Amino acid sequence: MKFLRNISFFVFLSIGFSSNGQTIVTQLTCDLAENPLAVVNKQPRLGWQLVSEKSNVSQKAYQILVASSEEKLQDNKADVWNSGKVMSNQSQFITYAGSILKNETKYFWKVKIWNQDNQESSFSKSAFFRITPVSSNLNPIWIGAITKANSHLPEGRNYHTATFKRAKKDSIINASHPLSRQSIMLRKPFSISKEIKEAVVYVSGLGHYELTINGKKIGNSEFAPLWTDYDKSVNFNTYELTSEDLQQGKNTIGVLLGNGMYNTLQERYTKFFISFGPPTLFFNMKIIYTDGSEEVVSSDGSWKYQESPITYNGMFGGEDYDANLEQLGWNTPIFNDAHWKPVIIQEAPKGALKAQTAPPVSIQKQYSVKEVNEIKPNTYVFNMGQNLSGFPTIKVKGKKGQTVQIWVGEGLQDDGTISQGRSGKPYYFQYTLKGEGVETWQPKFSYYGYQYIQIENINYLQITNEDLPTLLDIKSNFIYNSAGEAGSFECSNEIFNKAHELINNAIKSNFQAVLTDCPHREKLGWLEEAHLNGPGLIFNYNLQTYIPSIMENIADAQRENGMIPTIAPEYVVFGGDFTDSPEWGVTGVILPWMYYEYYGDDSLIKDYYQVMKRYIDYLTSKSEDYILDYGLGDWYDYGEHAAGYSKNSPIALSATSHYYYAAYLFAKAAKHLNKTEDISKYETLASHIKDAYNKEFFNKETKQYGTESQFSNAVSLFMDIVEPQYKEAVMANLLADIKNRGYRLTTGDVGNRYLFQALARNYKNETMYKMNNHYDTPGYGFQIKFGLTTLTEQWDPRKGNSWNHFMMGQIEEWFYRSLAGIVPDEAHPGFKHFFIQPEIVGDMTFVKASYKSVYGTIVSEWQKKDNKTIFKIEVPVNTTATVILPVNAESQITINGKSLNQFKRKIEVDKKANKPTFIIGSGVYSIESN
């Protein structure tokens, strides 16, 4: 959608402060990651950011040096690649063009640039990247406690617990061997007698592992590796060891294994049964000595194992730990493992072994007790103050054999006890004491969504019953992906600030190995969230290396007939529309384009072109006269009806609109990649679908679509399906419906984004403001009034199940893109050029927002003060921005304290919006309007 119309010409405004400061080259990346240890591409793309105190700085040329050692790089000896001086303003996605890069090899690089005045910068600090090994070269041998055949685990993934009776579930569990789901400890002693140059570990423990060397944990991740369809892909992690990790003489590798999503065949609650096999380990450590010799320590038959103190671990049921089963020092060289058992060589997982390139999950925050309630003697309920995904850490003291059972939940029942009815029960953690002073424990292989913790039969802080253990401290650990935050938003409207907080706490709770729907009941990667919330996710988080993992899971999940299921990885087949719904499947087409628009990287369009094409062809095979009539539609649309399938709008309208949008985007992909044989075919297909859609769903007399619902009209406007002569009338009807409902929405999970953006991108932001600035349902304000700390599955949390869903959080895009006005330019993707076009709405008095683009941080702020509107704008070096100020064209404007009359050129006016419009280069700008 275009954002600038009827502007006769632009003026490049050269203003701002200046100094003699040199341009600094910083934030070096390789394939959009800083110092990555697992680069798969043999021709990686290099990039950097520029910082300067001067304004209007751009890059004119660059020089890259790549060396085989840091010492050579420091001496400017580029024995791998010297690009020479390249005349280019490109500072992202420079394809490596040096000597052939070797597997399992680390390279060092730096860059310098020349600015627009041909002034040369200093070289950047050195960065590095490591090329990952080919999996076959790792000679992967998988080891564990029992073979898959002897485990008697069921094959396949069609075990949806809703179809099972309890007796059936118990019979399957009882038929399997206990070792098939038992957490085990594995150890391997080895010795070092020479000086080490480098040591690198490649490891995958399924479902999850914790790696230690000489008793010290390696890495800071939880629940590694990230989930995949293990029949298609298996992630391994890469670690560089330091001198603190290894020692001369004896060393010991220790690995703890848990079930994760690799094996959900467990007692207690589980959403579905799936088993790829018993816990299993692959390990490879390559040590290179300073004398040039090498040594490899790998998983093989020489390792030993023992059952761990974790007596139960289930991703959906919790975790139990018996401290009396601990074997002190088991993962250190001093331990005697004579009584341990030799490992079994296991069948390898079916999936291809691949380097994990997405960021790991880790503990990001920790919360203390906010308030505590003793609901009956020695039974306590702790309010931890924040609903989250994670697990507790306890400090406890008591007698040997005493147990502490920890129940967690999002809410409370009327009697003040924990409620798990909506989130999957029973789920709990249990710790059995060894009776040796103060004992500290936290789970390793299970997490849940909760705010409240209930513990029975304990003393709290002080002893009141000698026969019970005493809880000395308890914390909540908030775990989510470590990708990092990219944006910030704050404004004068408290509802919007709180909504932003609620939504992002829900996003973080579901920002795991995949983007889950909820952190308890299902933990599944429902795909629609990725594209319907995509811009909000990208504005808030660094997803450069995370989104590719979503696309890889989609490719793995795609069926032979081209169908993309609703969830990926597809651990369970729900069947019918819950497996195949176009609004979910189109993620495989929309997401690569969204990634390109926001990061400027078209690699996903290239890499998954055939995935996109096969899905469009699948939808075509399901259509009749270019109309699709199946799926979930606008899931959870709002009304008096029970939430679920779309009730306000036709299923066929929803399915066909997404069929059109996917075909339209794929035709763009064909054109972008110059796939001449596909361009005409899919442009024609998109045109046919559009014509059929308008014929089937548009009423020329009423100027409305479908059932005249908000979704029916909004999605048609957003996707540009409405013929030009009817757009104004359709928009008028949409606005009338919103107004007639007291400025309340009727859309759902799918329709919210299209409603919000159809309004925002057509300058109807006052309506957006009124529709969301209240404390009633449907709306974010009601959840705030209800006292929640995360966004819920339904607008009225009392009616829904999960209290930790981010699927309705599509307003985030409006916060950044409209209120702050940070808008990508389709013609210059990745914010190489972008728009700053904030909207001042309602009684709002200020907005502050920032976004870390691949070129640097963009800032857009505005404030109404003393009859003035003050704007603060920051534009990264080597980029430009078109500013469209939300003030009258006749306003008196000053920029950095200078009147526009001091400039020789005029500022033009956006004639449609009657707003001042101009282009600025990099720098910091303070703009005032009277």
N, C-alpha and C positions, 0 to 999 in steps of 0.2 A: 504494500500500500504506500502511495506517495504522500509525503508530508509537506512538500512545498509546491504550491500551485499559484499560477498567475503572478509570478515574480519576473519582472522584465529583465533585470540583471542583478548581479551580486557585486559587492565591493569588498575587496580584501582589506580588512582594517588592521593596520600595523601600529599597534600601541603597546604600552606596558613599560615596566621598568627594565633597565638594562644594567649590566655590569661587565667587568672583564672576566667573569667566571668562565671556566672552560666547560665544555660539554663532557659529562661523565657517562661512560657506558656501564650499565649495571643489569642485574636480573637476567643473566644468561640462561637460556633454556635449550634443551635438545628434545625435539618432539614434544614441545610445550611443558617439559618437566625440568626442574632444576637439579643438576647433577644426578641424573637417573642411573641406577645400577642394572637396569634390564631394558636395553634398547634392542628392539627386534629388527628394526629397519636397517639395512646395510647402507642406505643413503638417507640418513636422518636429516631432519630439517632443523636448522639452528636459528636462534632468535635472541634479541636483546632489547632492553629499554634504554632510553636516553634521559638524562637529567641535566637541566641547565638553569642558571639564574636569569638568563636572558629570555626575552620573548621572541616569538616567531622564529624559533630555531627548527631547522629541518636537516635531514641527512642528505648529503650529496653523493657520498662514496663510502665504502668500507673496505677493510682488509681483515681476513680471518687467518689465524695461525693454528694448526693442529699438530700436536707432537705426541710421541710415544712415551714421554716422561715429563714430569713437572719441571725437572731440572733443565731439560732441553728447551721447554717452553719459556722458562725464565730467561734463557740466553737467546730467545727469538730464533731458535733452530727448529723450524717447522718441517720435521722429517716425514710427516704424514700428508700435510696439505698446507700450502701457502696460496691463498686465493689471489694474492696481488691486490692492487688497488682496483676495486670494481666500482664503476660509476653507476650508482643505483641508490634510490631512496628507500629501498626495501630493508626493513630491520626485523622482519619476521619471515619464517618459512624459507630461509635460504638453504637450498638443497646441497648437502655435502657433495663435493666433486673432487676429492683427493684420491689417494691410493686405496686399494680395496681393503676394507676394514675386516679385521680378523675376529672370529668368535672368541668369547671368553677373554676379551682384551679391553683394557682401560685406556682411554685417550684423554688428553688434556688440550684445552683450547682457550683462546682469548681473541678479542676483536678490538679494533679501533675504527673511528669514523672521521670523515671530513664533513663539516657543516656546509650550509648554503653559501657561506663566504669563503669556502675552501680552507677553513681553519682546521687543523688536525688535532684530534684528541689524543690523550694518552691511551695506552692499551688498558683494557679492562682487567680486573682481577681474573685469575685463571679459574676455569670451570672444568668439569670432566663429564664423561659419559662412558658407560661400559656396555659393550656388545654382548648380548646374551648367548649362551651356548645353544647349539642345535640339540634337541632333546635326546636324539639317538647317541650323540657323543657322550652324554652323561651316563650311558649304560645303566638305565634305571632298573634297579632291583627293589621290589616292594616286600617289606617284611612286617610281621605282626605275630599274634598269638595263635591264630587259627586260620586255616584256609577257608575260602568262600564255600567250597563244597561241604566241608565239615561243619560250617556254621549253621547250615539248614535255614538260611535266611530266604525269604520269598524273592522271586525275581519280578521285575517290572515296577511300574509306578502308578497303577490304577487302583491303589488302595485308599480310597476316600473314606474317612471314618464315618461319614454320614450314612454310608451304605452298609455299615457293619453293625452287627449286634455284639453285645459285650462278650458273649461266649465265643464268637468267631475271632474277635480280637485276642482273647486269652489263649485260644488254641494255637494261633500263629506264634504268639510270644513263647508259649510253653514248648512248642516244637523246635524252637531255635536253641542253639547252644549258648550258655551264659557268657562265654568268652566273646560271642559275636557282638555284644554291646557293652562289654566291660572296658572301662578305661584302663590302659596299661602304661607302665613305665618301661622305656627301652634305654639301654646304656651301651657305650662302646669306649673302652680305654684305648689310648694311643700315645705315642711318645714323640717328642721333638728334641733333636740334638744339634740342630744348626740354626743359624740366624735366618729369620723369616723376612722375605721381601713383601709378600702379600699372601693373604689367605681369604678365600671366598667360599661361602656356603650356598648351596642350592638345596632347598628342602621343601617337601610337601608332606604334611601329615593329615590324613583324612579320617573323619570329618574335620577336626581341628587339632592343632598341636601347640605345645609350648616347648621351645628349644632352650636348653641351657648348656653352657660349657664351663666346666669346673664350678658348677653350682650357680653361675651367674646367667640370668635370662638374657637372651640375645634378641634385640629389637624391643619395641614397645607395643606391638600390636596385640589385639585381642581377637579371637575367632579367626585366626589365619589357617589356611589361605581363604580368600574370598570365595563365596559359593559359585558353583557352576553346575551345568548338567554334566555330571561326571562320566556319562557315557559318550560325551562329545568333547569336552575340554576339562583338563585338570590343571589348576594353577600351581606353580611352584614359586617360592619366595627366594630372593637373593639378599645375602648379607655379606658385607665386608667386615672381617674381624680385625681388631686392633691388637696392639701389644698388651693391652690390659685383659684381653680375652684368652690369650694363649700364653703358656709359660714353657720354659726349657724343662725337659724331663717329662714326667707323667702328666697327662691331660685326660679328661673324660667328657664325652658327649652324653647328655641326658635329654630324652624326649618323652613328653607326656602326651598321650593321645586321648581324644574324646570323639563323640559320635557326630555332632553337628547335624547338618542336613544330609550327610552321607548315609546315615542310618537313623531313621526316626521310629524304628520299631521298638517302642518302649511302653512300660506301664504308665499309669497316670494319664493325664490329658495328652492327646496329640491330634492335630488337625487332619493329618493324613499319614498313611504308612508308605514309606519308600525305603528301600535298602539297596545300595550299590555294593554292599559287602561289609565285612567287619573292619574295625579300625586298622589302618595300614600306614606305613611310613616309607617314603623315599628320601634318601639323604646322600649328598655328594659334597665333599669339601676338598678343594684343590689348594694345596700349599705350594707356593713358589719360594725357594730359598735364594739368598743373595748370591750363592755360587752358581745359580742357573738351573739347579736340579729341581725336580718337582715330585710331589707326593700326593696321592689321592686317598682319602678316607671315605668310604661309601657304605651304604646299607648292604649287608650281605649276611651270610649264615653265621658269622662270628659274633654278632650282637647277641645280647641276652635281654630277657624281659621278665617282668613280674607284675601282678595285678597291683593297681595303684590304690591309695586310700579313698579315691573317688568311687564309691560303691554304686552310685547311680548318676547318670548324666543324660538328660534328654533336652533337646532344644525347646520342646513344648511342655516339659514336665518339671524341670528344675534340676537340682543337683544335691547329692548327699556326700558327706565326707566324714570318714572315721579316722580321727587323729591317732588312734591306737594302732593303725596299720602303717603309719609312717615308718620309713627306713632312713634314719638320719644319715645324711651324706651320700645318698644313693647315686647322685649325679656328680660326685667328686672323686678324685683319684684315690683317696684313702679308703674307700669303701671296699669291702670284701663281698664279691658277688658269687661266691662259690655255690650258694643255694639257689641262685637264679636259674631260669630255664633258657635253653637256646631258642632263638626265634624261629619262626616258620617262614619259609620263602612263599610268598603269596602270589596269586594271580594279579597281574597289573590291572588297574582300572581301564575300561575300554576307551576312555577319552584321551585325546592327544595331550601330551604334557607341554604346557605353555608357561612362559614367564608372566607373572602377574605384574602388570604395569599400572594398574589403578592403585590409589592410596589405600593403606590398611585402616581397619577400625581400631580405635584405641580409647582409653579412658580420657575424656576431655574435661570433665568437671566433677567436682565432688560436693555433696550437700550434707550439712549437719542437721540434726533434729530441730525442727521449727517449734513443734509442740508435742507433748506426750499426754496420753490419757490412760489411766489405769481403769479399764472398764469393769474389771472384777479383780479380786485379790490375786496378785502375781501374774496378771494378764495385761499386757500393755499394747497400745496402738500408737505408733509414732507417725506423725505427719512430717514428712521430709520437705514439704514446702514446694516441691516441683514434681509434676508428672513427667516421667522420663523413660528411656530405655536403658536398662542396666541391671545392676546387682548390688547388694549391700556388702560392706566390710564390717565385721564385728570384732570387738575385743571382749573376751569373756574369761571368767575364772570360776573354777568349780572342781568337782571330783571326777575321777576317772570313770568313764562310761556314761556320765550325764549327757543329755542331748538338748540342743537348742533348735527348735523347729521354727523356721522363718517363713511366714505367709506374706505375700505382697499383693497389692491390688490398686486399681485406679481410684476406687471410691469406697464408701462405707455403707453398710446396711443401717436400717433404722436403729438397731441396738448398738451401733458404734463399732461393730466388727468388720473385718475385711470383706469386700464383695468381689467375687471372681465370676459371677454369673454371666456377665457380658463378654469376658475376656478369655475364657477357657480355663476350666478347673478339672481336677486339682493341680495346682502348681505351688511348689514350695522348695525351700532350701533347708537342709538339715545338717547340723554339725554335731559330732560326738566328741566329747572332750577326752584328752589324755590325762588331765589332772596335774599339769606341771606349770603352775604359775599362771601368768596372763597369756592367753592364747589368742592369736589374731588369725582370722580366716576370711577369704572371699572366694566365690565360685570362679571357675575357669572356663566352663564349656556350656553355659546356659545364661540367657538373659530374659527379662520380662518387662512389660510396660507397667509402671506403678508409681504411686505417690505415697502410699501408706504401707506401713510394715506392722504386722501383728506377731507378737511372740507370747506364747503361753508358758506358764510354770517357770518363771524366772524371777530373780531379784533384779532390780534396776538401780544401779549406782551404789546402793548400800544393801547389806544383808538383812532381810526380814524373815527368811526361812532358811535354816541351815541345810535343808535337804534339797535345795534348788541351786542351780548355777546362777552366777551374778553377771549381768550384762554391764560392762563398764563403758562401752562406747559403741555407736553404730553410725555409719555413714552410707549415703547413697552415691554410687558411681554412675555418672551419665556417660554412656558409651555411644559414639557415632563415628562416622568416617572422618579421617584426619586431613581431608583435602584442604581445609582452611576456608575462611570467610573472605568474600570478595567485595561485599557491599555494606553500606550502612544507611539507615533511614530514620529520620526523626521529624516530627512536625508539631504544630500547635494543637492538633486535634487528638484528644486523649483516646478516643475510640480507635483511631487509626494506629496510634502508637501501641496500644495494647493488642490490637489485632495483629500487627506486625510481630509482636513478641509471641503471641499464641501460635501463630502460623509457623514461625521459625523454630519454636520448641518442638512442634509436631514434625517439622521437616527433619530436624536433627535426630529425633527419636526413630525415624524411619530411614535415615541416611546410613544404611548398613552396607553389607556386601552388595545388596541391590536396594532399589528404592521400594521399601515394603509398604503395604497398605496400613499395617498396624504392628506394633512391637510385641504382640502377645498372641492373639487368637490364631492368626494365619502366618504372618511374617513372609508373605509372598510378594513377588515382584510384579504387581499388576501394572501393565504398561501405560495405561492412559495418563497416569500422573506425570510421566516424563515429558509429554508434549503439551498437555493442557496447563501444567504448572511450569513448563520449561523456562520461559523468560524469567519468572520470579526466582527459580532455582539458580539460574545462571547469574543473575544480578547479585544474589546473596552468597554464592559459594563458588570456589575454584573447581570447575568441573571439566577442565581441559583433558585430564587423563582419566576421568571417571566415566563420562558419557561413552567413550569408545568401548568400555566394558559392557555397557547396556546393549550396544549394537552387536557385540560378539555373542551375548546371551540370546539376543533375538535371532541371529543367524543360526545358532545351535538349535533353537526351538522351532524354527521354520520347518513345516512338514514337506514331504516330497511333492505334494500338490501345490505348494506355494503358500498355504495358509500360515499366517503368523498367529499363534494363540494369544490369549489375553494375558497370560503370565509367562515370564521368562526369568530364570530357568523354569521349565514346566515340570515341577516335581509331582504334580497331581493333575489328572485329567478330570475336570468337573463335568464335561459334556455339554452339548447344546450351545446355547448363546453364551454360557459362562466359559466356554473354551474358544469360541469363534464369534467375535463381535467387531465389526469394522472400526468403530471408534477407538478400540484398543489396538488392533492390528496395524492401523496406519502410523503408529509410532515409528515403525520401521522405515517409513518414507519421510515423515515430517522431521524427525529428530536430526538426521544428517544435514538437512537444510538449516535448521535452527542453529546447529553447531557451526555451520559455515557463516551464517549471518552474524553471530556474536563473537566468534573467534577468528574468522577469516580463513579457516582451515577447511578445504574441500575434500580432505582425505576420506572422510566417511562416505561422501557421495561416490567417490571412486571405488572404495573398497567394497561397498555394499550395494553397488548398482544392480547387480543381478538379484540380490535379495529383494530390492524394491520392485524390480521388473516382474519377478515371479509372483509377488503379492498382488500387483495390479492385474496381472493375467488371471490369478485365482479369483479375484473379485469379479472380473468380467465373466468368468465361467459360472459364477453364482447369480449373475444378474439376468433379468428378463426385460428386454427392450430398454436396456441401460438403467433399470431401476433395481436397487437392492432392497430386500424386505426381510431382514432378520437382524438379530443382535439385541443388545441391552438398551439401546437408545440413550436418551438423556437420563442416565442412571441417577436415582435419588432426586428427581425433580421435586420441587416443593409444592405442597397442597394439603388438602384434608385427607387424601388417600395415604395408604401405607407406603413407606419408602421402598424403592426397588426399581423394577422396570419402569421405563418412561411411561407416564400416564397423561401428561399434558400435551405431548407432541407425538406425531406418528413415528413409529420405529423406522418405517421406510424412508421418511424424510431425513432422519438422522443418518441412517446407513448410506443413503445415496449421496448426501452432501459430502460425506467423508470419502466416498468412492470418487466423486468428482475432484475433491481437493488433492487426493493422492495421485490421480491421473495427471492433474495440472502440474503438480510439483515434479512428477517423474518426467513429464515432457520437458520441463525446465532443466532437469538433470541431464537428459539426453542432449539438449542444446548446449548446456554448459560443457559437457565432455565431448561435444561434436560427434555424437553417435548418430550419424546421418540416417542410418536405416531405421532408427526409432523415433526421430523427431516428428516427422509428419504423421506417423501412425498414432502416436500417443497424444499429439495435439488434436488430431481428429477425434480420438476417443474422448478426450476431455470435452470437446465441443459437443459431441453427441450426448454425453451425460448431462451437460448443462441444459441443453435443449429439452431433453426428456424430463429433467427435474422441474423446469419451469412449466412445462406442459402438464405435468402430473400434480404439482403442488401449489402453483400460483393461481390465485383468483384475480383476474384482471378487473373485475367489478369492485371488489372490496380492497384491492391492492394489498392483499395479505397472503401469507404462505401457510400451508398445512391447516392446523387447527386455530390459526391466528394467535398462537402462543408466543411468548417472548422468545423462546428458543427457535421456533420456526422462522420468525422474521430475522432474528439476530444472526443466526448462522448463515442465512442467505446473504445478508449484508456483508458480514465479515469475509466470507469466501468469494465475494464479488460475483455472485451468481445472478443477482438482480440486474435486469436490463437497465441501462442508464436512465431511461425516461421514467422509470418507476421508483428509483431509489429514494427520492424525497418523500414520496407518498408512503412507502414501506417504513421508512424511518419515523414519519409522523404517526403511523399506526402503532409502532413499537413504543414510542414515547407516550402516546395516549393510554396504552394498556398499563404501563408502569405508573402513570399518574392516577389512573382510575383505581388502582390497587393501593393507593396511599404510598406510592413510591416504594413498593415491595417487589422483590423478584419472585419468579416462579420456576427458575431454571435449576439444574442440578449439577452433578459432577462434570458432565460433558458441556452443558450449556453455559455455565458461569463465565468461562473465558470469552466465549463468543458474544455474550451479552455485554460484558464489561468492555471489551475492546471494540465492539460495534459502536458503542456510545462514545468511548474515548477517542477513537480515530476519526470520528465524525463530529468532533468538537461539542459533544453533549456531556461535558464533564460536570456541569451543575446537576444534571440528573443523576450521574454516578454518585456525586456527593450526597444528595438527598436519599438515595437508595441505600446507602451504607452508614449514614450518620444518625444512628438511632440505637435504642437498647431493646428492640423487639425482635421476635422471630418473623421471617428469616433474616438473620444478620449476625455479624460478628459481635455486636454490642450485647446481645442477649447472653452469649457465652461468657463475656467479660463480667456481666452482672451476676451470672451464675457462680462466679468465683473460680473458674477453671484456669489452668496454666498451660494447656495445650488445646489446639483446635480439635473438635470432635467430628465423628462420622456424620451426624445429623445436626441441623441448625438448632433443634431442641434436644439437648443431650439426654433428657429424660426418656426420649423415645428411641434413641439409637443404642448401638452396642459399644463400639470402641469410643473411648474418650481421647484417643491419640491418633487422629487421621489428619493428613494435610491435604486431602484431595479437594477440599473446598477453599483452598488458599489462593485462588487465582487473582485476588486483588493485589498481590505483591507486584505484579506487572504494572498495575495502574499507579502504585506508589512511586516506582522508579521512572516509569516511562511517561507518565502524565503529570503527576504532581511535581516531580523533580524535572521531568522533561528530558531525560537522557535517552536518546532514540538512535538506534543504529541506522546507518545508511545502506540500503540494499545494494547500491551501486559501488560502495566501498566497504565491503564487509570487514568485521573485526574491529570496528571503530577507528579505522584509518582516517576516515572522515565521518562525522556524526552530527546530529542535531541536538541543540539545547533549546527546548521549547516548552518551558514549564507552564502549568496552568494554575491560576489563582482562583479558588472556588470557595463558595460559602463564606463563612466568617473566619476562615483560616488566616493566620498572621505570619506564619513562617513554615518553611520546609528546608531541611538539610539532608542531602544525600551524596553518597560517593560510590564509585564503582571502579574496581581495579581491572581495567582492560588489559589486553596483551601488550599494549603500548605504554601503559602507565595509568595512574589514577585520574579519573574524571570526577570533578566536583561540580555540583549544581546546587546552589542555595538561593533562597529569596526570603525577604522579610519586609513586611509593611510596618513603617515606623514614621511618625511625625509627618503624615501626609506624603510620604515618599515610599517608593518601592526600591529596595536595594537588592541587587543580585551579585552573588559571588560565583565566579566560574573559573575552573581550572582545566586547561587543555594540555594533555601530555605532549612532550617534545616529539616532533616528526608526525604530528597529526594536525588536522584542522577541524573547525566546527562551524556550522551555520547556526546562528542564534536567532530565534524568533521570540521577541519579548512580548509578554502578555499585557501590554499597555497600549494606550491609544497612540496612533501614529503621530499625533500632534504633540505628544509629551516632550518635555525638555529632558534630554538625556545627557549625562556625563559619564565618561569612562576613565577610570583611574584619575578622577579629579579634573579632567579636561573636557571642555565643551566640544560638541560635534562641530561647531563652527570653526574650530581650529584645524580641522582636517579638510583637505582639498576636495575630497570626494564625498558624495552623499550616501546616506544609508537608504536603501530601498524599502518599499513597503509590500508586505504580503497583502495583495489587494482583496483576497477573499476574507481574510481575518482582520484586515486593517491593522496589522501589527508591524512594528519596525523589525527589519531583517538585515543581517549582515554576517559576513564570514570573518572569523578570527583564527590566528595561528596559535601556536603553543604559548602558554603563559598563565599568569594569575590576573584576573580582571575583577574590578569592583565597579559595578554599573549602577547608577542612580537615575531614577525617573521621577519627575515631579508631576 
